[in-house]
């Protein structure tokens, strides 16, 4: 009975094992079939999509990043030497064309202009006198001539009288001005003396406790005593500078007044000389004319005319030299650098990607460009005049047009490692107020464009050693797609030009997403992971 029971138990276990194995085999087979059906659907279950060969523009572009910079930077310098006396602008200020930006000491140049002007006045007066002498020498006097002669003589006397009056009036004004200049110096001296006394008294009070300017100026934070001491010290320093400025201004003004005084004295001397000359002419005109005296008078007129020409040229030159003491902006723009301060001899500074140098540098920021660094693999396809699109990291969504302005012929010295780059300058065609110099920009340049050509998306082409192929749409649902070889032209960013093999409207199959099968062609592999296939097969067998 025990053996019979044991036999029945084994029989039941065997049947149970067979049932379990059968069930697992069925489930596994169903799963494999379902997976295979998904990955390898039947032809009638595949929903293929197509792309038509179409006429469109095929565009090839290259891109690189760079910086926005002014289209031009202009360095300005004085063309004559001297100490800087005026600086009328500051960095960041907008200036218009023709504005006087700065001046250097013009006292000598002004004096030369005054002297040249006086020389020209004298030359013109001498010419008038020479012509009058010639007229008097060549023609006998009539009653009309004598009346004119008297009128001229009175005019010369009046000119001398007026010149003397002007001289005396300026002397009086000059005396008052000199007192005013001295008053300014005396006032500055008084303030300096008072500041010095205040500073020395305060210093004397606390110096025994170790307080001094050198001690207080080195402290990171000062107490009340040091704060007062430093305040009195700086007040004394400012008073000292004001005193020196007042003395310098006094010297400059006195020099200008002396030059003006000399000019007024020259006018008196000239008027006196003209009167003396005219009196001499009257005396000479009363003597009989000879051929020799007429020849001499003609020579004097010719010489006087040459003297006027020379005086005019000298005056123009003196004025041009005076003009050189002014630095005038030739363009509209922004001041981006200034090399020197008032009281210094103008120096030079440099700025920008082109190392523009000058005493004052102006940037035309109303016109901008992008200087981008393109890889050597792309540079051979870039040419001046090509169109570009520009985007800016700091201005989201903004795209502006540009034009290639220049392509560098020498690579950048800053190219690192194996990456060699070349500068390409793209002019911003349409200015936008949100674009600022120094911003980072991406330049996308159209290096090749084929317009209205037969093309397909590059994704539908397959490249093989034998060439490029596409799959044509089957003629019927029961037929297989045909592999069609095509000849390609320009390979653009998205589309490829089709030269032959297709005509407009031909439909080609788009590759399905994840088109590569996880299984080899021909069906499910024979083996299964972990030997399950063999075990289960054996069980099923």
Residue pairs with C-beta under 8 A, 6 or more apart in sequence:
17 539
18 539
21 536
21 539
21 540
22 539
22 540
24 536
25 536
25 539
25 540
28 532
28 536
32 524
36 519
36 523
36 524
39 517
39 518
39 519
40 517
40 519
43 477
44 477
46 512
48 473
48 509
48 510
48 512
49 509
49 510
50 473
50 507
50 508
50 509
50 510
51 456
51 457
51 460
51 507
51 508
51 509
51 510
52 504
52 505
52 506
52 507
52 508
53 454
53 455
53 456
53 498
53 502
53 503
53 504
53 505
53 506
53 507
53 508
54 454
54 455
54 456
54 504
54 505
55 452
55 453
55 454
55 455
55 504
56 452
56 453
56 455
56 495
57 449
57 450
57 451
57 452
57 453
58 449
58 450
58 453
58 455
58 489
58 490
58 492
58 495
58 496
58 497
59 446
59 448
59 449
59 492
59 493
59 494
59 495
60 381
60 446
60 447
60 448
60 449
60 490
60 491
60 492
60 493
61 444
61 445
61 446
61 447
61 493
62 374
62 378
62 381
62 382
62 444
62 445
62 447
63 442
63 443
63 444
63 445
64 372
64 373
64 374
64 375
64 378
64 421
64 424
64 442
64 443
65 372
65 373
65 440
65 441
65 442
65 443
66 370
66 371
66 372
66 373
66 424
66 426
66 440
66 441
66 443
67 353
67 370
67 371
67 438
67 439
67 440
67 441
68 368
68 369
68 370
68 392
68 428
68 435
68 436
68 437
68 438
68 439
68 440
68 441
69 352
69 353
69 368
69 369
69 370
69 371
69 437
69 438
70 333
70 352
70 363
70 364
70 365
70 367
70 368
70 369
70 437
71 364
71 367
71 368
71 369
71 427
72 363
72 364
72 367
73 336
73 351
73 352
73 354
73 356
73 361
73 362
73 363
73 364
74 330
74 331
74 333
74 356
74 358
74 361
74 362
74 363
74 364
75 348
75 350
75 356
75 357
75 358
75 359
75 360
75 361
76 101
76 327
76 329
76 330
76 358
76 359
76 360
76 361
76 362
77 327
77 346
77 348
77 358
77 359
78 102
78 104
78 324
78 325
78 327
78 346
78 359
79 324
80 104
80 109
80 321
80 324
80 325
81 104
81 345
82 104
82 105
82 106
82 325
82 345
83 104
83 105
83 343
83 344
83 345
84 102
84 103
84 104
84 340
84 341
84 342
84 343
84 344
84 345
84 346
85 103
85 104
85 105
85 106
85 342
86 100
86 102
86 103
86 342
87 101
87 102
87 338
87 341
87 342
88 99
88 100
88 101
88 102
89 95
89 99
89 101
89 102
89 335
89 338
89 360
90 335
90 338
91 335
91 336
91 337
91 338
92 334
92 335
92 336
93 334
93 335
94 332
94 333
94 334
94 335
95 101
95 329
95 332
95 333
95 334
95 335
95 362
96 329
96 332
97 329
97 330
97 331
97 332
98 328
98 329
99 328
99 329
100 326
100 327
100 328
101 327
101 328
101 329
101 335
101 360
102 326
102 327
102 346
102 359
102 360
103 325
103 326
103 327
104 325
104 346
105 325
106 322
106 325
107 252
107 255
107 256
107 259
109 318
109 321
109 322
109 324
109 325
110 256
110 259
110 322
111 259
112 318
112 321
112 322
113 315
113 318
113 319
113 322
114 259
114 260
114 263
115 318
116 311
116 314
116 315
116 317
116 318
116 319
117 315
118 263
118 266
118 267
118 270
119 311
119 314
119 315
120 308
120 311
120 312
120 314
120 315
121 267
121 270
122 270
122 273
122 311
123 304
123 307
123 308
123 310
123 311
124 308
124 311
125 270
125 274
126 277
126 304
126 307
127 301
127 304
127 305
127 307
127 308
129 274
129 277
129 278
129 281
129 304
130 297
130 300
130 301
130 303
130 304
131 301
131 304
132 152
132 278
132 281
133 281
133 284
133 285
133 297
133 300
133 301
134 294
134 297
134 298
134 300
134 301
136 145
136 281
136 284
136 285
137 284
137 285
137 289
137 293
137 294
137 297
138 289
138 294
138 297
139 145
140 289
141 149
141 285
141 286
149 282
149 285
152 278
153 275
153 278
153 279
153 282
156 271
156 274
156 275
156 278
157 275
159 271
159 274
159 275
160 268
160 271
160 272
160 274
160 275
162 271
163 264
163 267
163 268
163 270
163 271
164 268
164 271
166 264
166 267
167 261
167 264
167 265
167 267
167 268
170 260
170 261
170 264
171 261
174 257
174 260
174 261
177 253
177 257
178 254
178 257
181 249
181 250
181 253
181 254
182 250
184 246
184 249
184 250
185 243
185 246
185 247
185 250
187 246
188 239
188 242
188 243
188 245
188 246
188 247
189 243
189 246
191 239
191 242
191 243
192 236
192 239
192 240
192 242
192 243
194 239
195 232
195 235
195 236
195 238
195 239
196 236
196 239
198 232
198 235
198 236
199 229
199 232
199 233
199 235
199 236
202 228
202 229
202 232
203 211
203 212
203 213
203 229
203 232
206 225
206 229
211 225
211 226
211 229
212 229
213 229
213 230
213 233
215 226
216 222
216 226
216 229
216 230
217 230
219 226
222 230
284 293
327 359
327 360
329 362
331 362
331 364
332 364
332 366
333 362
333 363
333 364
333 365
333 366
334 362
334 363
334 365
335 360
335 361
335 362
336 351
336 352
336 361
336 362
336 363
337 349
337 350
337 351
337 358
337 360
337 361
338 349
338 359
338 360
338 361
339 346
339 347
339 348
339 349
339 358
339 359
339 360
340 346
340 347
340 359
346 359
347 359
348 357
348 358
348 359
349 357
349 358
349 359
349 361
350 356
350 357
350 361
351 361
352 361
352 363
353 371
363 437
365 437
366 431
367 427
367 428
367 431
368 428
368 431
368 435
368 437
369 405
369 425
369 426
369 427
369 428
370 390
370 402
370 425
370 426
370 428
370 441
370 443
371 423
371 424
371 425
372 423
372 424
372 426
372 441
372 442
372 443
373 412
373 421
373 422
373 423
373 424
374 382
374 421
374 422
374 424
375 419
375 420
375 421
376 411
376 420
376 421
376 422
378 447
379 407
379 422
379 424
381 447
381 448
382 404
382 407
382 424
382 445
382 447
383 404
383 407
383 447
384 404
384 405
384 406
384 407
385 403
385 404
386 403
386 404
386 445
386 446
386 447
387 401
387 402
387 403
387 404
387 445
387 446
388 401
388 402
388 403
388 404
388 426
388 443
388 444
388 445
388 446
389 399
389 400
389 401
389 402
389 443
389 444
390 399
390 400
390 401
390 402
390 426
390 428
390 441
390 442
390 443
390 444
391 398
391 399
391 441
391 442
391 444
392 398
392 434
392 435
392 439
392 440
392 441
392 442
393 439
393 440
393 441
393 442
394 436
394 439
394 440
395 432
395 434
395 435
395 439
398 432
398 434
398 435
400 428
400 429
400 430
400 432
400 435
401 429
401 430
402 426
402 427
402 428
402 429
402 443
403 426
403 427
403 429
404 424
404 425
404 426
404 427
404 445
405 425
405 426
405 427
406 424
406 425
407 422
407 423
407 424
407 425
408 422
408 423
408 424
410 422
411 420
411 421
411 422
412 420
412 421
412 422
412 423
415 421
424 443
424 445
426 443
426 445
428 435
448 490
448 492
450 489
450 490
450 492
450 497
453 489
453 490
453 497
453 498
454 497
454 498
454 499
454 502
454 503
454 504
455 492
455 495
455 496
455 497
455 498
456 470
456 495
456 496
456 498
456 502
456 508
457 494
457 495
457 496
458 491
458 492
458 494
458 495
458 496
459 510
459 511
460 470
460 508
460 509
460 510
460 511
461 468
461 469
461 470
461 486
461 488
461 496
462 468
462 469
462 470
466 485
467 485
467 486
467 487
468 485
468 486
468 487
468 488
468 496
469 483
469 484
469 485
469 486
470 483
470 484
470 486
470 501
470 502
470 508
470 509
471 481
471 482
471 483
471 484
471 508
471 509
472 481
472 482
472 483
472 484
472 506
472 507
472 508
472 509
473 481
473 507
473 508
473 509
474 480
474 481
474 482
481 509
484 501
484 502
484 508
485 501
486 498
486 499
486 500
486 501
486 502
487 498
487 499
487 500
487 501
488 496
488 497
488 498
488 499
489 496
489 497
489 498
489 499
490 496
490 497
491 497
502 508
519 525
526 533
527 533
528 534
